[in-house]
Amino acid sequence: MQLRLFTRAECHLCDEAQALIAEVTDQPLELVDITASLALLTRYGTRIPVLQRTDSHDELDWPFDADAVAEFLADRPTNPSRA
């Protein structure tokens, strides 16, 4: 499983999310700057930071804590309604 964090520059909440994720897992984290794409900016502009599992495309919107991240990362069946 790989992880993707949708973010943008100078986003203190994104920095907090990145640090929190690093405390919970050592999985590689791909940072995606939403300002690089109009489609991403439209989709995530008011939602960032958003953590995504690349295997299932499930997403976890901010605010989240360590327990929520751990539960999100636990192996479980894909829930298509969250994609």
Secondary structure as a PSIPRED ss2 file (coil, helix, strand):
# PSIPRED VFORMAT (PSIPRED V4.0)

   1 M C   1.000  0.000  0.000
   2 Q C   1.000  0.000  0.000
   3 L E   0.000  0.000  1.000
   4 R E   0.000  0.000  1.000
   5 L E   0.000  0.000  1.000
   6 F E   0.000  0.000  1.000
   7 T E   0.000  0.000  1.000
   8 R C   1.000  0.000  0.000
   9 A C   1.000  0.000  0.000
  10 E C   1.000  0.000  0.000
  11 C C   1.000  0.000  0.000
  12 H H   0.000  1.000  0.000
  13 L H   0.000  1.000  0.000
  14 C H   0.000  1.000  0.000
  15 D H   0.000  1.000  0.000
  16 E H   0.000  1.000  0.000
  17 A H   0.000  1.000  0.000
  18 Q H   0.000  1.000  0.000
  19 A H   0.000  1.000  0.000
  20 L H   0.000  1.000  0.000
  21 I H   0.000  1.000  0.000
  22 A H   0.000  1.000  0.000
  23 E H   0.000  1.000  0.000
  24 V H   0.000  1.000  0.000
  25 T C   1.000  0.000  0.000
  26 D C   1.000  0.000  0.000
  27 Q C   1.000  0.000  0.000
  28 P C   1.000  0.000  0.000
  29 L E   0.000  0.000  1.000
  30 E E   0.000  0.000  1.000
  31 L E   0.000  0.000  1.000
  32 V E   0.000  0.000  1.000
  33 D E   0.000  0.000  1.000
  34 I H   0.000  1.000  0.000
  35 T H   0.000  1.000  0.000
  36 A H   0.000  1.000  0.000
  37 S C   1.000  0.000  0.000
  38 L H   0.000  1.000  0.000
  39 A H   0.000  1.000  0.000
  40 L H   0.000  1.000  0.000
  41 L H   0.000  1.000  0.000
  42 T H   0.000  1.000  0.000
  43 R H   0.000  1.000  0.000
  44 Y H   0.000  1.000  0.000
  45 G C   1.000  0.000  0.000
  46 T C   1.000  0.000  0.000
  47 R C   1.000  0.000  0.000
  48 I C   1.000  0.000  0.000
  49 P C   1.000  0.000  0.000
  50 V E   0.000  0.000  1.000
  51 L E   0.000  0.000  1.000
  52 Q E   0.000  0.000  1.000
  53 R E   0.000  0.000  1.000
  54 T C   1.000  0.000  0.000
  55 D C   1.000  0.000  0.000
  56 S C   1.000  0.000  0.000
  57 H C   1.000  0.000  0.000
  58 D C   1.000  0.000  0.000
  59 E E   0.000  0.000  1.000
  60 L E   0.000  0.000  1.000
  61 D E   0.000  0.000  1.000
  62 W C   1.000  0.000  0.000
  63 P C   1.000  0.000  0.000
  64 F C   1.000  0.000  0.000
  65 D C   1.000  0.000  0.000
  66 A H   0.000  1.000  0.000
  67 D H   0.000  1.000  0.000
  68 A H   0.000  1.000  0.000
  69 V H   0.000  1.000  0.000
  70 A H   0.000  1.000  0.000
  71 E H   0.000  1.000  0.000
  72 F H   0.000  1.000  0.000
  73 L H   0.000  1.000  0.000
  74 A C   1.000  0.000  0.000
  75 D C   1.000  0.000  0.000
  76 R C   1.000  0.000  0.000
  77 P C   1.000  0.000  0.000
  78 T C   1.000  0.000  0.000
  79 N C   1.000  0.000  0.000
  80 P H   0.000  1.000  0.000
  81 S H   0.000  1.000  0.000
  82 R H   0.000  1.000  0.000
  83 A C   1.000  0.000  0.000
